[in-house]
Amino acid sequence: MSYLVLARKWRPQNFDEVVGQQAVVRTLRNALTRNRVAHAMLFSGVRGVGKTTLARLMAKALNCQQGEPDMPCDQCESCLEIMAGNAMDLHEIDGASNRGIQEIRELKENIRFFPAKGRYKIIIIDEVHMLTTEAFNALLKTLEEPPAHVYFMFATTELHKIPITILSRCQRYELKRVPFAELVAFFARIAEAEKVAISPCALEMIGREAEGSVRDGLSLLDQLFSFGGAEISDGDVAEVLGLVDRRIYENLARALLAADLAGCLEIFEQGQAAGMDLKRFANDLLGFFRALLIAKVKARPEELLDLSDQELAAIKDIAAGASQETLYQYFSLLLKGSEEMQYSSRPRLALEMAFVRVTQAGQIVPTGTLLGRLDGLLAGAVPLPQGAGRPVSLAISTAEPEPTAPRSMPRPASASSSGPLPEQKKNEIAPESTASQEQSGQSSPSAAVFPAGREVKRHWGEFIEYVKKRKRWMAPVLQLCASARDEGGELVLKFDDPSDCKLLQEHDNLKLLQAFALDFFQHDFRVVFKVRGAQATDDGGGDEAESLLAERRVLANDPMVQMANEIFGGQVGSIRTGSK
């Protein structure tokens, strides 16, 4: 006799031998015992989980002549014929090759006659979703009211393709993927029965590769038995199946979380040398980081992760050393890199650049931790940091920030200084981290420290563009200015014609221009107009300027701002009091 593959040799012959479908098996056995078997049953699920096997077991149980209702005897004529595949009353139809209306008409004609030997005629249609719409329609009435001697049993991997009119006439049984632990235990029993020595780690690799399918796992096991003979090592499994040792993902995750780019690239090169598939590697790495995230947020991650005890312990250990936010960010960056890799002509480079982005992202400090620091400081329970560590930026704002130009080193408030600012709404203060804070010329440690600003002459064109984005009409008027100079505490705007600056000298417009100048140049000065042949004048703008300058000082000396500076070892980077 020709060789019988493991998938056929180890096909269950009774309900006790079915692997991993306890709920469905219990329902079917109870239905047989209580004589409540539906006339039409539909088994759905992924490949290799036992759909057709359960249909055959039901056929054996219904036509068995000697055994218990839920336990075929495997000895009577009917059971032996079904096991041999030549039972006259069991009709197995392939839905993919017999999908037309003519085949269904022939089937309907056939079921009119009584069974030849057994008590019932059993019709099993595999991959029933492949039938045409006309074939389904021809089956509807017969399926709803079949003869008393006929049972229909359907199997499908794509339940959504079956018309609802068919589904409503069937009793549905949805088979799940077989749990990892049950698969490994089943494969271990087969290896022992076949007298093949194989390590638990190798069995776990096969079980993971089977992805919940018993038949897929048996096919892989059969292939390995042919390769290794009486003894199979972990290396044999990796070589035959083209797998990468799972420890490579553990090492790579640890290197990424430690921002060790050189280590990441070295580990990745080891995987490449082993001949791994890039797409498979990227998917498995994403799966590993998903497992890390689940282990971080769930008290019992084994309920969601189908992994061995050893791998689960390693995942919990790695997840314990990172925050939830960090793991989520790393997963997002790796997912983006994996998607880019799919469409890149240089997929390896795309994945390596993803590693670069991840290692540069750094660890994320949760918001709750920062708020806890503030609460502890207010309570006097947390000592202040000494200004060491990674630079941190804090913005107190109610608007979206816009790009800023590079800042100069901060100087005390007494210096004529100010810095380029984010374009934000009213009342924004941005502390910027520094290694140390020296406040020369100030006796109080809580005194405000203002940033360095832009030079009027050099950045006048940029200021006009800044104003144009906020008050379009004001920019052309400012372009009529003959010159603009910073004279101590004044921004002197010189015009040749008095009519050119008349609109700017109106109270509301002058107040707005004053705010724009303070926010952009970050200098403590008042806007003053000078017309050729006349004395300089602020036209009442002095009071507004003083009000805005006072507001800036109050904001800079706010206790919460000072506290943020102390906590983060920072310094005031910019102050805004103007409107958007």
C-alpha positions as CSV (number, residue, x, y, z in Angstrom):
1,M,0.0,0.0,0.0
2,S,1.2,3.5,-0.7
3,Y,2.4,5.8,2.1
4,L,-0.4,7.4,4.1
5,V,0.4,11.0,5.1
6,L,0.0,12.0,8.7
7,A,-3.0,14.2,8.0
8,R,-4.9,11.2,6.8
9,K,-3.4,8.6,9.1
10,W,-4.3,10.7,12.2
11,R,-7.7,11.9,11.1
12,P,-10.0,11.5,14.1
13,Q,-12.3,8.4,13.9
14,N,-14.5,9.4,16.9
15,F,-15.4,12.5,18.8
16,D,-12.9,11.9,21.6
17,E,-10.0,12.3,19.1
18,V,-11.0,15.7,17.8
19,V,-8.5,18.3,18.8
20,G,-9.4,21.7,20.1
21,Q,-13.2,22.0,19.3
22,Q,-14.7,20.9,22.6
23,A,-17.7,23.2,22.5
24,V,-18.8,22.1,19.0
25,V,-18.1,18.4,19.8
26,R,-20.2,18.6,23.0
27,T,-23.1,20.2,21.1
28,L,-23.0,17.6,18.4
29,R,-22.8,14.7,20.8
30,N,-25.7,16.0,22.9
31,A,-27.8,16.5,19.8
32,L,-27.1,12.8,18.9
33,T,-27.9,11.6,22.3
34,R,-31.2,13.5,22.6
35,N,-32.2,12.9,19.0
36,R,-32.1,16.7,18.2
37,V,-29.9,16.6,15.1
38,A,-30.6,19.4,12.6
39,H,-31.4,18.3,9.0
40,A,-28.9,20.9,7.7
41,M,-25.6,21.8,9.4
42,L,-23.0,24.3,8.3
43,F,-19.4,24.0,9.6
44,S,-17.2,27.1,9.1
45,G,-13.7,28.0,10.0
46,V,-10.2,28.3,8.7
47,R,-8.4,25.5,6.8
48,G,-7.5,22.3,8.7
49,V,-9.5,22.7,11.9
50,G,-11.9,19.8,11.4
51,K,-14.9,20.9,9.4
52,T,-15.1,17.9,7.0
53,T,-13.9,15.5,9.8
54,L,-16.9,16.5,12.0
55,A,-19.3,16.1,9.1
56,R,-18.0,12.5,8.5
57,L,-18.2,11.7,12.2
58,M,-21.8,12.8,12.2
59,A,-22.5,10.6,9.2
60,K,-20.9,7.7,11.0
61,A,-22.9,8.3,14.2
62,L,-26.2,8.7,12.3
63,N,-25.8,5.4,10.3
64,C,-23.9,3.3,12.9
65,Q,-25.7,0.1,13.6
66,Q,-24.2,-1.0,16.9
67,G,-22.6,1.8,18.9
68,E,-24.0,4.4,21.2
69,P,-25.8,7.4,19.6
70,D,-22.8,9.6,20.1
71,M,-20.0,7.0,19.8
72,P,-19.7,5.1,16.5
73,C,-18.5,1.5,16.9
74,D,-16.1,1.6,13.9
75,Q,-16.9,-2.1,13.5
76,C,-20.2,-2.3,11.8
77,E,-20.6,-2.4,8.0
78,S,-21.7,1.2,7.7
79,C,-18.8,2.5,9.8
80,L,-16.2,0.5,7.9
81,E,-17.6,1.7,4.6
82,I,-17.4,5.3,5.7
83,M,-13.9,4.9,7.0
84,A,-12.9,3.3,3.7
85,G,-14.5,6.0,1.7
86,N,-16.9,3.8,-0.3
87,A,-20.2,4.2,1.5
88,M,-23.1,4.2,-0.9
89,D,-25.3,6.5,1.3
90,L,-22.6,9.1,2.0
91,H,-22.2,11.6,-0.9
92,E,-19.3,13.9,-0.6
93,I,-19.4,16.7,-3.2
94,D,-16.7,19.3,-3.9
95,G,-18.4,22.6,-4.2
96,A,-15.6,24.1,-6.3
97,S,-15.9,21.6,-9.2
98,N,-19.7,20.8,-8.9
99,R,-21.0,24.3,-8.5
100,G,-23.6,24.7,-11.2
101,I,-27.4,24.4,-11.2
102,Q,-27.3,21.1,-13.2
103,E,-25.3,19.3,-10.5
104,I,-27.8,20.5,-7.9
105,R,-30.7,19.3,-10.0
106,E,-29.0,15.8,-10.2
107,L,-28.5,15.9,-6.4
108,K,-32.2,16.7,-5.8
109,E,-33.2,13.9,-8.1
110,N,-30.9,11.5,-6.2
111,I,-32.1,12.3,-2.7
112,R,-35.7,11.3,-3.6
113,F,-34.7,7.7,-3.3
114,F,-34.3,5.9,0.1
115,P,-30.8,5.0,1.3
116,A,-29.4,1.7,-0.1
117,K,-28.0,0.3,3.2
118,G,-28.0,2.8,6.1
119,R,-30.8,4.6,7.8
120,Y,-30.0,8.0,6.2
121,K,-28.5,9.5,3.1
122,I,-25.8,12.0,4.1
123,I,-24.9,14.8,1.7
124,I,-21.6,16.6,2.5
125,I,-20.8,19.6,0.3
126,D,-17.2,20.9,0.9
127,E,-16.4,24.6,0.1
128,V,-20.1,25.2,-0.3
129,H,-19.5,28.9,-0.8
130,M,-18.2,28.1,-4.4
131,L,-21.8,27.2,-5.6
132,T,-23.3,29.7,-8.0
133,T,-26.2,31.9,-7.1
134,E,-28.5,29.8,-9.3
135,A,-27.4,26.6,-7.6
136,F,-28.1,28.1,-4.2
137,N,-31.5,29.2,-5.3
138,A,-32.3,25.7,-6.6
139,L,-31.3,24.2,-3.3
140,L,-33.4,26.5,-1.1
141,K,-36.7,24.6,-1.0
142,T,-35.1,21.2,-0.6
143,L,-32.8,22.5,2.1
144,E,-35.7,23.9,4.0
145,E,-37.9,20.8,3.8
146,P,-35.7,17.8,2.9
147,P,-37.0,14.2,2.9
148,A,-36.9,12.6,6.4
149,H,-34.1,10.2,5.3
150,V,-31.7,13.0,4.2
151,Y,-29.2,15.1,6.2
152,F,-27.2,18.0,4.6
153,M,-23.8,18.9,6.0
154,F,-21.9,21.9,4.5
155,A,-18.3,23.0,5.1
156,T,-16.8,26.4,4.2
157,T,-13.8,28.6,4.9
158,E,-15.6,31.8,3.7
159,L,-18.9,32.0,5.6
160,H,-19.6,35.6,4.4
161,K,-19.9,34.4,0.8
162,I,-22.9,32.2,1.5
163,P,-26.4,33.8,0.9
164,I,-28.3,34.6,4.0
165,T,-31.2,32.6,2.7
166,I,-29.0,29.5,3.0
167,L,-27.6,30.4,6.4
168,S,-31.1,30.9,7.8
169,R,-31.9,27.2,6.9
170,C,-28.9,25.7,8.5
171,Q,-27.6,25.1,12.1
172,R,-24.3,26.8,12.1
173,Y,-21.1,25.6,13.9
174,E,-18.1,28.0,13.8
175,L,-14.9,26.2,14.5
176,K,-12.0,28.2,16.0
177,R,-8.3,27.9,15.5
178,V,-6.9,25.2,17.6
179,P,-5.0,26.7,20.7
180,F,-1.2,26.6,20.5
181,A,-0.8,24.4,23.6
182,E,-3.2,21.8,22.3
183,L,-1.5,21.7,19.0
184,V,1.9,21.2,20.5
185,A,0.6,18.4,22.8
186,F,-1.0,16.7,19.9
187,F,2.1,16.8,17.8
188,A,4.2,15.5,20.7
189,R,1.9,12.4,20.9
190,I,2.2,11.8,17.2
191,A,6.0,12.1,17.3
192,E,6.1,9.6,20.2
193,A,3.8,7.2,18.4
194,E,5.9,7.5,15.2
195,K,9.1,6.9,17.3
196,V,10.7,10.2,16.3
197,A,12.7,12.2,18.9
198,I,12.0,15.9,18.6
199,S,12.6,18.7,21.2
200,P,9.8,20.7,22.8
201,C,11.2,23.9,21.2
202,A,11.0,22.3,17.7
203,L,7.4,21.3,18.3
204,E,6.6,24.9,19.4
205,M,8.1,26.2,16.2
206,I,5.9,23.8,14.2
207,G,2.8,24.7,16.3
208,R,3.5,28.4,15.8
209,E,3.9,27.9,12.1
210,A,0.7,25.9,11.8
211,E,-1.3,29.0,13.0
212,G,-4.1,27.0,14.6
213,S,-4.5,24.5,11.7
214,V,-4.1,20.9,12.6
215,R,-3.7,19.8,9.0
216,D,-1.1,22.4,8.3
217,G,0.9,21.3,11.3
218,L,0.7,17.7,10.4
219,S,1.9,18.4,6.9
220,L,4.9,20.3,8.3
221,L,5.6,17.5,10.8
222,D,5.4,14.9,7.9
223,Q,8.0,17.0,6.0
224,L,10.3,17.1,9.0
225,F,10.0,13.4,9.7
226,S,11.2,12.8,6.1
227,F,14.1,15.2,6.5
228,G,15.4,14.2,10.0
229,G,14.5,10.6,10.3
230,A,14.5,9.3,13.9
231,E,15.8,12.5,15.5
232,I,15.0,16.1,14.7
233,S,16.8,19.1,16.1
234,D,15.8,22.7,16.4
235,G,18.2,23.6,13.6
236,D,16.5,21.1,11.3
237,V,13.1,22.8,11.9
238,A,14.5,26.2,11.2
239,E,16.3,25.0,8.1
240,V,13.5,23.1,6.6
241,L,10.8,25.7,7.3
242,G,12.9,28.7,6.7
243,L,12.3,30.1,10.1
244,V,14.2,32.5,12.3
245,D,14.9,31.6,16.0
246,R,12.3,33.5,18.1
247,R,15.1,34.7,20.3
248,I,16.2,37.1,17.6
249,Y,13.0,39.1,18.1
250,E,13.6,39.2,21.8
251,N,17.2,40.5,21.3
252,L,16.1,43.0,18.7
253,A,13.3,44.3,20.9
254,R,15.8,44.8,23.8
255,A,18.2,46.6,21.5
256,L,15.5,48.9,20.2
257,L,14.2,49.8,23.7
258,A,17.8,50.5,24.7
259,A,18.3,52.8,21.6
260,D,21.2,50.5,20.6
261,L,21.2,51.1,16.8
262,A,24.5,49.3,16.2
263,G,23.1,46.2,18.1
264,C,19.9,46.3,16.1
265,L,21.6,46.4,12.8
266,E,23.9,43.5,13.8
267,I,21.0,41.4,14.9
268,F,19.2,42.2,11.7
269,E,22.3,41.2,9.7
270,Q,22.3,37.8,11.5
271,G,18.8,37.2,10.4
272,Q,19.6,38.2,6.8
273,A,22.6,35.8,6.8
274,A,20.2,33.0,7.9
275,G,18.2,33.6,4.7
276,M,15.0,35.0,6.4
277,D,12.2,36.4,4.3
278,L,12.0,40.2,4.9
279,K,8.2,40.4,4.8
280,R,7.9,37.5,7.2
281,F,10.5,39.0,9.5
282,A,8.8,42.4,9.6
283,N,5.4,40.8,10.3
284,D,6.8,38.6,13.1
285,L,8.5,41.6,14.6
286,L,5.3,43.6,14.6
287,G,3.6,40.6,16.2
288,F,6.3,40.5,18.9
289,F,5.7,44.2,19.7
290,R,2.0,43.6,19.8
291,A,2.6,40.9,22.4
292,L,4.8,43.4,24.4
293,L,2.0,45.9,24.4
294,I,-0.6,43.4,25.5
295,A,1.7,42.1,28.2
296,K,2.0,45.7,29.5
297,V,-1.6,46.5,29.6
298,K,-3.2,43.2,30.6
299,A,-2.8,41.4,33.9
300,R,-3.1,38.0,32.3
301,P,-1.7,38.4,28.8
302,E,-1.8,34.6,28.2
303,E,-5.6,35.0,27.6
304,L,-4.8,36.9,24.4
305,L,-1.4,35.6,23.5
306,D,-1.1,32.0,22.3
307,L,2.6,31.5,23.3
308,S,4.7,29.0,25.2
309,D,5.5,29.7,28.9
310,Q,9.1,30.4,28.1
311,E,8.4,33.0,25.4
312,L,5.6,34.6,27.5
313,A,8.0,35.0,30.4
314,A,10.6,36.7,28.2
315,I,7.9,39.1,26.8
316,K,6.7,40.1,30.3
317,D,10.3,40.8,31.3
318,I,10.9,43.1,28.3
319,A,7.6,44.8,28.6
320,A,8.2,45.6,32.3
321,G,11.1,47.8,31.3
322,A,9.2,50.2,29.0
323,S,6.1,52.4,29.3
324,Q,2.9,51.7,27.5
325,E,3.3,54.9,25.5
326,T,6.8,53.9,24.4
327,L,5.7,50.5,23.2
328,Y,2.8,52.0,21.3
329,Q,5.1,54.6,19.6
330,Y,7.6,51.9,18.7
331,F,4.9,49.7,17.2
332,S,3.6,52.6,15.2
333,L,7.0,53.4,13.8
334,L,7.7,49.8,12.9
335,L,4.3,49.5,11.3
336,K,5.0,52.5,9.2
337,G,8.4,51.1,8.2
338,S,6.9,47.7,7.3
339,E,4.3,49.4,5.1
340,E,7.0,51.4,3.4
341,M,9.0,48.3,2.9
342,Q,6.2,46.6,0.9
343,Y,6.3,49.2,-1.8
344,S,10.1,50.0,-1.8
345,S,12.6,48.8,-4.4
346,R,15.1,48.5,-1.5
347,P,13.0,46.9,1.2
348,R,16.0,46.1,3.5
349,L,17.0,49.8,3.6
350,A,13.4,50.8,4.4
351,L,13.3,48.5,7.4
352,E,16.7,49.6,8.6
353,M,15.6,53.2,8.4
354,A,12.6,52.2,10.6
355,F,15.1,50.9,13.2
356,V,16.9,54.3,13.0
357,R,13.7,56.2,13.6
358,V,12.8,53.9,16.6
359,T,16.1,54.2,18.3
360,Q,16.0,58.0,17.9
361,A,12.5,58.3,19.3
362,G,13.6,57.8,22.9
363,Q,11.6,56.8,25.9
364,I,8.3,58.6,26.5
365,V,7.5,59.9,29.9
366,P,3.8,59.4,30.6
367,T,1.8,62.5,31.3
368,G,0.6,61.0,34.5
369,T,4.2,60.7,35.7
370,L,4.8,64.4,35.0
371,L,1.6,65.4,36.7
372,G,2.7,63.2,39.6
373,R,6.0,65.2,39.8
374,L,4.0,68.4,40.0
375,D,1.7,67.1,42.7
376,G,4.7,65.9,44.7
377,L,6.4,69.2,44.3
378,L,3.4,71.1,45.5
379,A,3.2,68.7,48.5
380,G,6.9,69.1,49.1
381,A,7.5,65.4,48.7
382,V,9.6,65.3,45.6
383,P,13.1,66.7,45.4
384,L,13.8,69.0,42.5
385,P,16.0,67.5,39.6
386,Q,19.4,69.1,39.1
387,G,18.9,70.0,35.5
388,A,20.6,66.9,34.1
389,G,19.1,64.6,31.6
390,R,17.6,64.8,28.1
391,P,16.4,68.3,27.1
392,V,12.6,68.7,27.7
393,S,10.3,71.4,26.2
394,L,7.1,72.6,27.8
395,A,4.6,74.9,26.1
396,I,1.7,76.5,27.9
397,S,-0.6,77.4,25.0
398,T,-4.1,77.2,23.6
399,A,-3.2,77.1,19.9
400,E,-1.3,75.0,17.5
401,P,2.4,75.9,17.3
402,E,4.1,76.9,14.0
403,P,7.7,76.3,13.0
404,T,10.3,78.5,14.8
405,A,13.7,79.7,13.8
406,P,16.8,78.7,15.8
407,R,17.1,80.3,19.2
408,S,20.1,82.1,20.7
409,M,21.3,81.3,24.2
410,P,19.0,82.8,26.8
411,R,20.0,86.0,28.6
412,P,18.6,87.8,31.6
413,A,15.7,90.1,31.3
414,S,17.8,93.1,31.8
415,A,19.5,92.5,28.4
416,S,17.7,93.7,25.3
417,S,16.8,90.3,24.2
418,S,14.1,88.2,22.7
419,G,13.7,85.1,20.6
420,P,11.9,83.9,17.5
421,L,8.6,82.5,18.6
422,P,6.1,79.9,17.6
423,E,3.0,81.4,16.1
424,Q,0.6,80.7,18.9
425,K,-2.4,82.3,20.5
426,K,-2.4,84.7,23.4
427,N,-0.5,84.1,26.6
428,E,2.1,81.4,25.7
429,I,5.3,80.7,27.6
430,A,7.7,78.0,26.4
431,P,10.5,77.0,28.9
432,E,13.5,75.6,27.1
433,S,15.8,73.1,28.9
434,T,19.5,74.0,29.6
435,A,22.2,72.3,31.5
436,S,22.4,75.2,34.1
437,Q,20.7,78.5,34.8
438,E,22.7,81.6,35.6
439,Q,20.7,84.7,36.2
440,S,23.2,87.4,36.3
441,G,22.1,90.8,37.6
442,Q,19.2,89.4,39.5
443,S,19.0,88.8,43.2
444,S,15.9,86.7,43.4
445,P,16.1,83.1,42.1
446,S,12.5,83.4,40.9
447,A,13.1,86.4,38.7
448,A,12.1,86.1,35.1
449,V,14.7,85.2,32.5
450,F,13.9,86.3,28.9
451,P,15.3,84.8,25.8
452,A,17.4,86.4,23.2
453,G,15.6,88.0,20.3
454,R,15.9,89.0,16.7
455,E,17.6,92.1,15.3
456,V,15.2,94.7,13.8
457,K,17.4,95.6,10.9
458,R,18.3,92.0,9.9
459,H,14.8,90.5,10.4
460,W,12.6,93.4,9.3
461,G,11.5,91.5,6.1
462,E,10.6,88.5,8.1
463,F,8.6,90.7,10.5
464,I,6.5,92.0,7.6
465,E,5.7,88.4,6.5
466,Y,4.9,87.6,10.1
467,V,2.4,90.5,10.2
468,K,1.0,89.7,6.8
469,K,-0.2,86.3,8.0
470,R,-2.1,88.0,10.9
471,K,-3.2,91.3,9.4
472,R,-2.9,91.3,5.7
473,W,-3.6,95.0,5.1
474,M,-0.9,96.0,7.6
475,A,2.0,94.4,5.8
476,P,1.9,96.7,2.7
477,V,1.7,99.8,5.0
478,L,4.8,98.6,6.8
479,Q,6.6,98.2,3.5
480,L,6.2,102.0,3.0
481,C,8.4,102.5,6.1
482,A,11.6,104.2,5.0
483,S,13.6,102.7,7.9
484,A,13.1,100.8,11.1
485,R,15.6,101.0,14.0
486,D,16.0,99.7,17.5
487,E,16.9,102.8,19.6
488,G,17.2,101.6,23.2
489,G,13.7,100.9,24.4
490,E,12.0,102.1,21.2
491,L,11.3,100.7,17.8
492,V,11.4,103.8,15.6
493,L,9.5,103.5,12.3
494,K,10.4,106.4,9.9
495,F,8.0,107.4,7.2
496,D,8.5,110.0,4.5
497,D,4.8,110.9,4.1
498,P,2.5,111.4,7.1
499,S,-0.4,109.8,5.3
500,D,1.5,106.6,5.0
501,C,1.4,105.9,8.7
502,K,-1.8,107.6,9.6
503,L,-3.8,104.3,9.6
504,L,-1.1,102.6,11.8
505,Q,-1.3,105.4,14.4
506,E,-5.0,104.7,15.2
507,H,-5.3,103.3,18.7
508,D,-6.5,99.8,18.0
509,N,-4.0,99.3,15.1
510,L,-1.1,100.7,17.1
511,K,-2.0,98.3,20.0
512,L,-2.0,95.4,17.5
513,L,1.3,96.4,15.9
514,Q,2.9,96.8,19.4
515,A,1.9,93.2,20.3
516,F,3.2,91.9,16.9
517,A,6.5,93.6,17.5
518,L,6.9,92.3,21.0
519,D,6.0,88.8,20.1
520,F,8.2,88.6,17.0
521,F,11.4,90.5,18.1
522,Q,11.1,89.6,21.8
523,H,12.5,93.0,22.8
524,D,11.0,95.2,25.5
525,F,10.4,98.3,23.4
526,R,7.6,100.7,22.4
527,V,6.7,101.4,18.8
528,V,7.3,105.0,17.9
529,F,6.6,106.7,14.5
530,K,8.8,109.4,13.0
531,V,7.8,111.4,10.0
532,R,10.3,113.4,8.0
533,G,10.5,116.9,9.3
534,A,8.6,116.1,12.5
535,Q,9.4,114.8,16.0
536,A,9.0,111.1,16.8
537,T,5.7,110.3,18.5
538,D,3.9,107.2,19.8
539,D,0.5,108.8,19.5
540,G,-0.7,107.4,22.8
541,G,0.9,104.0,22.2
542,G,3.1,104.3,25.3
543,D,0.4,103.2,27.7
544,E,-0.4,100.2,25.5
545,A,3.3,99.3,25.3
546,E,3.7,99.5,29.1
547,S,0.6,97.4,29.6
548,L,1.9,94.7,27.3
549,L,5.4,94.8,28.8
550,A,3.9,94.4,32.3
551,E,1.8,91.5,31.2
552,R,5.0,89.8,29.8
553,R,6.7,90.3,33.2
554,V,3.8,88.8,35.1
555,L,3.7,85.8,32.8
556,A,7.4,85.2,33.1
557,N,7.2,85.4,37.0
558,D,4.1,83.2,37.3
559,P,4.7,80.6,40.0
560,M,3.6,77.7,37.8
561,V,6.1,78.8,35.1
562,Q,8.9,79.0,37.7
563,M,7.9,75.6,39.0
564,A,8.0,74.1,35.5
565,N,11.5,75.6,35.1
566,E,12.7,74.0,38.3
567,I,11.2,70.6,37.6
568,F,12.5,70.3,34.1
569,G,15.8,72.2,34.6
570,G,14.6,74.6,32.0
571,Q,14.5,78.3,31.2
572,V,11.9,80.6,29.6
573,G,12.3,80.3,25.8
574,S,9.6,82.7,24.6
575,I,6.7,84.8,25.7
576,R,3.6,85.7,23.6
577,T,0.9,88.2,24.6
578,G,-0.4,89.0,21.1
579,S,-3.4,87.5,19.3
580,K,-3.1,84.9,16.6
